[in-house]
Amino acid sequence: MWAIYDLIMKLILAVIITGIVVGTYFLLRNKSDKAKLIPFMIMGAFLVLFEIAKIIIGFQRPEGFRNLWLPFHVCSLFVFIMAPAAFLKQGSKASNIFWAASLLLCVMLIVGTIVAPSMITGDQSRRILTGATSDMHWVPAFMDWHSVIFHAVPIAFFILLLIFKPYKPQRMELVYGGIIFAGFMAVALIMANVLSVNFASFSPNSNDLIIQLALYVAYLVGATLACLAIVYFPKLMRRTKTKETTSE
């Protein structure tokens, strides 16, 4: 779950993300709400273009394109929700639902990164840090970097969301965000079996249908817990502060 290469890579990314977040904060802290949306627009657009680039570059591989590079992994959902959250009319129901879905998936990603980073980015950290990618064709090397960068952007997105507060989560919007997540996972499950590819850890072996369904349920449980954490953790913190103030 954790390896020394994961730790080193996460520390490097933590320094880079901190620098970006701090710089963005001081640059935009006194700007308008519209201006504060710019970093979210940039990150959302970047993930879309980065994913398109991955698909195009994947076809440059001498052995041919790998279906594993198609956007049907859990975090691939960021490609479809982060940009609409920032670019759609703010305050609209559609925009709020995409914000909710983005927030929901960010929490799941961060928990997953803390608990089991190797499950999030696989062996990419080791290959990049040891220079193993230099022995490969440049396309697989790019895919390693893509995975590491792709999973770092939503973390910066999440931190800036907490700082600038462009969206205040509501229960029903989080429910709709969870439905988007559930629907996307259903598509990933179907595509894993149609293309015989391990998308979102779904085994393409039809004999493992019960295991696949159990994993699907686990994803939904994770999304539900993330929803509860988003809604109730701030309330719990406020109650704790109130009790501390009262006791004083």
Short mmCIF file of the C-alpha atoms (twelve columns), coordinates in Angstrom:
data_MODEL
# 
_entry.id   MODEL 
# 
loop_
_atom_site.group_PDB 
_atom_site.id 
_atom_site.type_symbol 
_atom_site.label_atom_id 
_atom_site.label_alt_id 
_atom_site.label_comp_id 
_atom_site.label_asym_id 
_atom_site.label_seq_id 
_atom_site.Cartn_x 
_atom_site.Cartn_y 
_atom_site.Cartn_z 
_atom_site.pdbx_PDB_model_num 
ATOM 1   C CA . MET A 1   0.000   0.000   0.000   1 
ATOM 2   C CA . TRP A 2   2.835   2.376   0.936   1 
ATOM 3   C CA . ALA A 3   6.373   2.222   -0.437  1 
ATOM 4   C CA . ILE A 4   9.382   4.498   0.018   1 
ATOM 5   C CA . TYR A 5   8.930   5.792   -3.529  1 
ATOM 6   C CA . ASP A 6   5.318   6.737   -2.753  1 
ATOM 7   C CA . LEU A 7   6.493   8.692   0.299   1 
ATOM 8   C CA . ILE A 8   9.205   10.554  -1.613  1 
ATOM 9   C CA . MET A 9   6.870   11.402  -4.502  1 
ATOM 10  C CA . LYS A 10  4.116   12.571  -2.141  1 
ATOM 11  C CA . LEU A 11  6.562   14.828  -0.276  1 
ATOM 12  C CA . ILE A 12  7.737   16.361  -3.561  1 
ATOM 13  C CA . LEU A 13  4.154   16.898  -4.687  1 
ATOM 14  C CA . ALA A 14  3.224   18.350  -1.284  1 
ATOM 15  C CA . VAL A 15  5.914   21.023  -1.669  1 
ATOM 16  C CA . ILE A 16  4.839   21.840  -5.240  1 
ATOM 17  C CA . ILE A 17  1.114   21.933  -4.388  1 
ATOM 18  C CA . THR A 18  1.782   24.092  -1.310  1 
ATOM 19  C CA . GLY A 19  3.740   26.546  -3.429  1 
ATOM 20  C CA . ILE A 20  0.981   26.740  -6.045  1 
ATOM 21  C CA . VAL A 21  -1.766  27.128  -3.446  1 
ATOM 22  C CA . VAL A 22  0.062   29.799  -1.429  1 
ATOM 23  C CA . GLY A 23  1.002   31.726  -4.556  1 
ATOM 24  C CA . THR A 24  -2.564  31.578  -5.884  1 
ATOM 25  C CA . TYR A 25  -3.977  32.674  -2.530  1 
ATOM 26  C CA . PHE A 26  -1.806  35.793  -2.281  1 
ATOM 27  C CA . LEU A 27  -2.411  36.604  -5.940  1 
ATOM 28  C CA . LEU A 28  -6.213  36.393  -5.741  1 
ATOM 29  C CA . ARG A 29  -7.141  36.913  -2.068  1 
ATOM 30  C CA . ASN A 30  -8.366  40.481  -2.638  1 
ATOM 31  C CA . LYS A 31  -9.862  39.844  -6.076  1 
ATOM 32  C CA . SER A 32  -13.501 39.360  -7.054  1 
ATOM 33  C CA . ASP A 33  -15.323 36.036  -6.799  1 
ATOM 34  C CA . LYS A 34  -15.206 35.813  -10.581 1 
ATOM 35  C CA . ALA A 35  -11.421 36.188  -10.557 1 
ATOM 36  C CA . LYS A 36  -11.123 33.510  -7.881  1 
ATOM 37  C CA . LEU A 37  -12.773 31.061  -10.272 1 
ATOM 38  C CA . ILE A 38  -9.850  31.346  -12.713 1 
ATOM 39  C CA . PRO A 39  -7.608  28.715  -11.041 1 
ATOM 40  C CA . PHE A 40  -10.525 26.258  -11.005 1 
ATOM 41  C CA . MET A 41  -11.162 26.919  -14.692 1 
ATOM 42  C CA . ILE A 42  -7.473  26.403  -15.464 1 
ATOM 43  C CA . MET A 43  -7.318  23.113  -13.559 1 
ATOM 44  C CA . GLY A 44  -10.563 21.819  -15.045 1 
ATOM 45  C CA . ALA A 45  -9.516  22.713  -18.589 1 
ATOM 46  C CA . PHE A 46  -6.024  21.320  -17.984 1 
ATOM 47  C CA . LEU A 47  -7.356  17.879  -16.997 1 
ATOM 48  C CA . VAL A 48  -9.570  17.742  -20.096 1 
ATOM 49  C CA . LEU A 49  -6.714  18.714  -22.437 1 
ATOM 50  C CA . PHE A 50  -4.248  16.498  -20.555 1 
ATOM 51  C CA . GLU A 51  -6.546  13.507  -20.984 1 
ATOM 52  C CA . ILE A 52  -7.059  14.234  -24.678 1 
ATOM 53  C CA . ALA A 53  -3.280  14.496  -25.070 1 
ATOM 54  C CA . LYS A 54  -2.890  11.130  -23.332 1 
ATOM 55  C CA . ILE A 55  -5.250  9.485   -25.819 1 
ATOM 56  C CA . ILE A 56  -3.503  11.050  -28.824 1 
ATOM 57  C CA . ILE A 57  -0.031  10.244  -27.504 1 
ATOM 58  C CA . GLY A 58  -1.125  6.704   -26.694 1 
ATOM 59  C CA . PHE A 59  -1.502  5.998   -30.388 1 
ATOM 60  C CA . GLN A 60  2.213   6.806   -30.863 1 
ATOM 61  C CA . ARG A 61  3.197   3.631   -29.034 1 
ATOM 62  C CA . PRO A 62  4.910   1.211   -31.469 1 
ATOM 63  C CA . GLU A 63  2.887   -1.733  -30.155 1 
ATOM 64  C CA . GLY A 64  -0.348  0.198   -30.527 1 
ATOM 65  C CA . PHE A 65  -2.804  1.922   -28.234 1 
ATOM 66  C CA . ARG A 66  -3.711  0.214   -24.937 1 
ATOM 67  C CA . ASN A 67  -7.390  0.242   -23.963 1 
ATOM 68  C CA . LEU A 68  -6.205  0.645   -20.359 1 
ATOM 69  C CA . TRP A 69  -5.502  4.293   -21.221 1 
ATOM 70  C CA . LEU A 70  -9.170  5.071   -21.926 1 
ATOM 71  C CA . PRO A 71  -10.851 7.342   -19.300 1 
ATOM 72  C CA . PHE A 72  -12.891 4.744   -17.428 1 
ATOM 73  C CA . HIS A 73  -10.915 4.698   -14.175 1 
ATOM 74  C CA . VAL A 74  -12.324 6.093   -10.927 1 
ATOM 75  C CA . CYS A 75  -10.389 9.371   -11.100 1 
ATOM 76  C CA . SER A 76  -11.131 9.731   -14.817 1 
ATOM 77  C CA . LEU A 77  -14.426 11.198  -13.657 1 
ATOM 78  C CA . PHE A 78  -12.559 14.416  -12.785 1 
ATOM 79  C CA . VAL A 79  -12.238 15.027  -16.539 1 
ATOM 80  C CA . PHE A 80  -16.012 15.241  -16.861 1 
ATOM 81  C CA . ILE A 81  -16.944 17.181  -13.692 1 
ATOM 82  C CA . MET A 82  -14.250 19.703  -12.725 1 
ATOM 83  C CA . ALA A 83  -14.420 21.900  -15.826 1 
ATOM 84  C CA . PRO A 84  -18.259 22.152  -15.877 1 
ATOM 85  C CA . ALA A 85  -18.223 23.090  -12.185 1 
ATOM 86  C CA . ALA A 86  -16.070 26.143  -12.887 1 
ATOM 87  C CA . PHE A 87  -17.286 27.116  -16.377 1 
ATOM 88  C CA . LEU A 88  -21.047 26.766  -16.003 1 
ATOM 89  C CA . LYS A 89  -23.072 29.698  -14.660 1 
ATOM 90  C CA . GLN A 90  -22.209 29.897  -10.985 1 
ATOM 91  C CA . GLY A 91  -25.077 29.329  -8.600  1 
ATOM 92  C CA . SER A 92  -27.045 27.332  -11.165 1 
ATOM 93  C CA . LYS A 93  -28.255 23.876  -10.232 1 
ATOM 94  C CA . ALA A 94  -26.074 22.227  -12.877 1 
ATOM 95  C CA . SER A 95  -22.936 24.025  -11.709 1 
ATOM 96  C CA . ASN A 96  -23.626 23.196  -8.056  1 
ATOM 97  C CA . ILE A 97  -24.107 19.510  -8.822  1 
ATOM 98  C CA . PHE A 98  -20.763 19.380  -10.645 1 
ATOM 99  C CA . TRP A 99  -19.135 21.216  -7.727  1 
ATOM 100 C CA . ALA A 100 -20.643 18.660  -5.370  1 
ATOM 101 C CA . ALA A 101 -19.449 15.738  -7.484  1 
ATOM 102 C CA . SER A 102 -15.954 17.266  -7.696  1 
ATOM 103 C CA . LEU A 103 -15.820 17.811  -3.946  1 
ATOM 104 C CA . LEU A 104 -17.059 14.282  -3.315  1 
ATOM 105 C CA . LEU A 105 -14.440 12.698  -5.568  1 
ATOM 106 C CA . CYS A 106 -11.682 14.939  -4.175  1 
ATOM 107 C CA . VAL A 107 -12.389 13.671  -0.651  1 
ATOM 108 C CA . MET A 108 -12.333 10.064  -1.870  1 
ATOM 109 C CA . LEU A 109 -9.050  10.666  -3.720  1 
ATOM 110 C CA . ILE A 110 -7.369  12.273  -0.715  1 
ATOM 111 C CA . VAL A 111 -8.443  9.465   1.621   1 
ATOM 112 C CA . GLY A 112 -7.267  6.892   -0.919  1 
ATOM 113 C CA . THR A 113 -3.937  8.704   -1.341  1 
ATOM 114 C CA . ILE A 114 -3.356  8.712   2.413   1 
ATOM 115 C CA . VAL A 115 -4.428  5.118   3.012   1 
ATOM 116 C CA . ALA A 116 -3.089  3.361   -0.082  1 
ATOM 117 C CA . PRO A 117 -1.209  5.571   -2.584  1 
ATOM 118 C CA . SER A 118 -0.005  2.551   -4.546  1 
ATOM 119 C CA . MET A 119 -3.626  1.778   -5.413  1 
ATOM 120 C CA . ILE A 120 -4.059  5.293   -6.783  1 
ATOM 121 C CA . THR A 121 -0.963  5.687   -8.963  1 
ATOM 122 C CA . GLY A 122 0.309   2.114   -9.094  1 
ATOM 123 C CA . ASP A 123 4.055   1.720   -9.621  1 
ATOM 124 C CA . GLN A 124 4.558   5.030   -11.411 1 
ATOM 125 C CA . SER A 125 6.377   6.733   -8.530  1 
ATOM 126 C CA . ARG A 126 9.057   4.034   -8.422  1 
ATOM 127 C CA . ARG A 127 9.557   4.071   -12.186 1 
ATOM 128 C CA . ILE A 128 9.891   7.857   -12.322 1 
ATOM 129 C CA . LEU A 129 12.212  8.186   -9.306  1 
ATOM 130 C CA . THR A 130 14.485  5.310   -10.317 1 
ATOM 131 C CA . GLY A 131 14.678  6.392   -13.939 1 
ATOM 132 C CA . ALA A 132 13.126  3.130   -15.110 1 
ATOM 133 C CA . THR A 133 11.046  5.112   -17.600 1 
ATOM 134 C CA . SER A 134 14.217  5.987   -19.513 1 
ATOM 135 C CA . ASP A 135 14.474  2.359   -20.601 1 
ATOM 136 C CA . MET A 136 10.994  2.484   -22.107 1 
ATOM 137 C CA . HIS A 137 9.513   4.005   -25.229 1 
ATOM 138 C CA . TRP A 138 8.580   7.618   -24.466 1 
ATOM 139 C CA . VAL A 139 4.825   6.941   -24.550 1 
ATOM 140 C CA . PRO A 140 4.722   4.676   -21.442 1 
ATOM 141 C CA . ALA A 141 7.068   7.159   -19.762 1 
ATOM 142 C CA . PHE A 142 4.578   9.945   -20.484 1 
ATOM 143 C CA . MET A 143 1.775   7.791   -19.050 1 
ATOM 144 C CA . ASP A 144 3.676   7.477   -15.751 1 
ATOM 145 C CA . TRP A 145 4.025   11.250  -15.482 1 
ATOM 146 C CA . HIS A 146 0.417   11.691  -16.570 1 
ATOM 147 C CA . SER A 147 -0.829  9.519   -13.720 1 
ATOM 148 C CA . VAL A 148 1.206   11.348  -11.073 1 
ATOM 149 C CA . ILE A 149 0.295   14.846  -12.292 1 
ATOM 150 C CA . PHE A 150 -3.338  13.951  -12.994 1 
ATOM 151 C CA . HIS A 151 -3.902  12.845  -9.377  1 
ATOM 152 C CA . ALA A 152 -2.101  15.880  -7.933  1 
ATOM 153 C CA . VAL A 153 -4.271  18.512  -9.637  1 
ATOM 154 C CA . PRO A 154 -7.533  17.594  -7.816  1 
ATOM 155 C CA . ILE A 155 -5.740  17.887  -4.469  1 
ATOM 156 C CA . ALA A 156 -4.765  21.484  -5.288  1 
ATOM 157 C CA . PHE A 157 -8.338  21.984  -6.538  1 
ATOM 158 C CA . PHE A 158 -9.700  20.752  -3.188  1 
ATOM 159 C CA . ILE A 159 -7.432  22.960  -1.065  1 
ATOM 160 C CA . LEU A 160 -8.279  26.069  -3.082  1 
ATOM 161 C CA . LEU A 161 -11.943 25.150  -2.846  1 
ATOM 162 C CA . LEU A 162 -11.620 25.216  0.951   1 
ATOM 163 C CA . ILE A 163 -9.799  28.564  0.824   1 
ATOM 164 C CA . PHE A 164 -11.861 30.519  -1.717  1 
ATOM 165 C CA . LYS A 165 -15.189 28.746  -1.049  1 
ATOM 166 C CA . PRO A 166 -16.732 29.104  -4.537  1 
ATOM 167 C CA . TYR A 167 -19.274 26.488  -3.550  1 
ATOM 168 C CA . LYS A 168 -21.111 25.693  -0.307  1 
ATOM 169 C CA . PRO A 169 -22.129 22.002  -0.261  1 
ATOM 170 C CA . GLN A 170 -25.793 21.112  0.121   1 
ATOM 171 C CA . ARG A 171 -27.160 17.669  0.969   1 
ATOM 172 C CA . MET A 172 -29.242 17.090  -2.154  1 
ATOM 173 C CA . GLU A 173 -26.502 18.368  -4.456  1 
ATOM 174 C CA . LEU A 174 -24.109 15.890  -2.850  1 
ATOM 175 C CA . VAL A 175 -26.721 13.171  -3.423  1 
ATOM 176 C CA . TYR A 176 -26.895 14.119  -7.110  1 
ATOM 177 C CA . GLY A 177 -23.097 14.168  -7.203  1 
ATOM 178 C CA . GLY A 178 -23.145 10.668  -5.741  1 
ATOM 179 C CA . ILE A 179 -25.573 9.582   -8.458  1 
ATOM 180 C CA . ILE A 180 -23.156 10.893  -11.107 1 
ATOM 181 C CA . PHE A 181 -20.398 8.884   -9.441  1 
ATOM 182 C CA . ALA A 182 -22.567 5.749   -9.267  1 
ATOM 183 C CA . GLY A 183 -23.511 6.111   -12.930 1 
ATOM 184 C CA . PHE A 184 -19.904 6.554   -13.993 1 
ATOM 185 C CA . MET A 185 -18.851 3.494   -11.987 1 
ATOM 186 C CA . ALA A 186 -21.591 1.502   -13.713 1 
ATOM 187 C CA . VAL A 187 -20.159 2.558   -17.086 1 
ATOM 188 C CA . ALA A 188 -16.653 1.615   -15.907 1 
ATOM 189 C CA . LEU A 189 -17.937 -1.810  -14.801 1 
ATOM 190 C CA . ILE A 190 -19.572 -2.410  -18.187 1 
ATOM 191 C CA . MET A 191 -16.539 -1.211  -20.155 1 
ATOM 192 C CA . ALA A 192 -14.198 -3.366  -18.051 1 
ATOM 193 C CA . ASN A 193 -16.101 -6.430  -19.184 1 
ATOM 194 C CA . VAL A 194 -16.713 -5.302  -22.775 1 
ATOM 195 C CA . LEU A 195 -13.056 -4.419  -23.410 1 
ATOM 196 C CA . SER A 196 -11.577 -6.978  -20.990 1 
ATOM 197 C CA . VAL A 197 -9.624  -4.263  -19.213 1 
ATOM 198 C CA . ASN A 198 -9.155  -3.718  -15.485 1 
ATOM 199 C CA . PHE A 199 -10.932 -0.358  -15.280 1 
ATOM 200 C CA . ALA A 200 -11.493 0.949   -11.728 1 
ATOM 201 C CA . SER A 201 -10.187 -2.392  -10.369 1 
ATOM 202 C CA . PHE A 202 -13.166 -4.187  -11.924 1 
ATOM 203 C CA . SER A 203 -12.003 -7.614  -13.068 1 
ATOM 204 C CA . PRO A 204 -12.925 -8.364  -16.703 1 
ATOM 205 C CA . ASN A 205 -13.430 -12.016 -15.737 1 
ATOM 206 C CA . SER A 206 -17.183 -12.713 -15.896 1 
ATOM 207 C CA . ASN A 207 -16.722 -15.478 -13.304 1 
ATOM 208 C CA . ASP A 208 -15.940 -12.781 -10.761 1 
ATOM 209 C CA . LEU A 209 -19.272 -10.988 -11.176 1 
ATOM 210 C CA . ILE A 210 -20.052 -11.185 -7.455  1 
ATOM 211 C CA . ILE A 211 -16.651 -9.675  -6.626  1 
ATOM 212 C CA . GLN A 212 -17.219 -6.919  -9.174  1 
ATOM 213 C CA . LEU A 213 -20.623 -6.102  -7.704  1 
ATOM 214 C CA . ALA A 214 -19.139 -6.131  -4.202  1 
ATOM 215 C CA . LEU A 215 -16.469 -3.675  -5.349  1 
ATOM 216 C CA . TYR A 216 -19.154 -1.494  -6.930  1 
ATOM 217 C CA . VAL A 217 -21.017 -1.441  -3.604  1 
ATOM 218 C CA . ALA A 218 -17.740 -0.580  -1.840  1 
ATOM 219 C CA . TYR A 219 -17.319 2.425   -4.133  1 
ATOM 220 C CA . LEU A 220 -20.847 3.568   -3.312  1 
ATOM 221 C CA . VAL A 221 -20.202 3.137   0.407   1 
ATOM 222 C CA . GLY A 222 -17.043 5.219   0.020   1 
ATOM 223 C CA . ALA A 223 -18.996 7.943   -1.779  1 
ATOM 224 C CA . THR A 224 -21.671 7.884   0.946   1 
ATOM 225 C CA . LEU A 225 -19.062 8.208   3.700   1 
ATOM 226 C CA . ALA A 226 -17.449 11.091  1.821   1 
ATOM 227 C CA . CYS A 227 -20.864 12.805  1.625   1 
ATOM 228 C CA . LEU A 228 -21.397 12.375  5.364   1 
ATOM 229 C CA . ALA A 229 -17.921 13.712  6.116   1 
ATOM 230 C CA . ILE A 230 -18.497 16.797  3.955   1 
ATOM 231 C CA . VAL A 231 -21.856 17.548  5.579   1 
ATOM 232 C CA . TYR A 232 -21.244 16.664  9.219   1 
ATOM 233 C CA . PHE A 233 -17.541 17.236  9.906   1 
ATOM 234 C CA . PRO A 234 -17.839 21.061  9.740   1 
ATOM 235 C CA . LYS A 235 -20.895 20.880  12.018  1 
ATOM 236 C CA . LEU A 236 -18.998 18.698  14.474  1 
ATOM 237 C CA . MET A 237 -16.113 21.168  14.527  1 
ATOM 238 C CA . ARG A 238 -18.496 24.072  15.164  1 
ATOM 239 C CA . ARG A 239 -20.140 22.188  18.045  1 
ATOM 240 C CA . THR A 240 -16.744 21.430  19.548  1 
ATOM 241 C CA . LYS A 241 -15.735 25.094  19.391  1 
ATOM 242 C CA . THR A 242 -19.069 26.093  20.948  1 
ATOM 243 C CA . LYS A 243 -18.565 23.673  23.855  1 
ATOM 244 C CA . GLU A 244 -15.021 24.956  24.399  1 
ATOM 245 C CA . THR A 245 -16.252 28.553  24.450  1 
ATOM 246 C CA . THR A 246 -19.080 27.677  26.869  1 
ATOM 247 C CA . SER A 247 -16.733 25.816  29.232  1 
ATOM 248 C CA . GLU A 248 -14.450 28.824  29.394  1 
# 
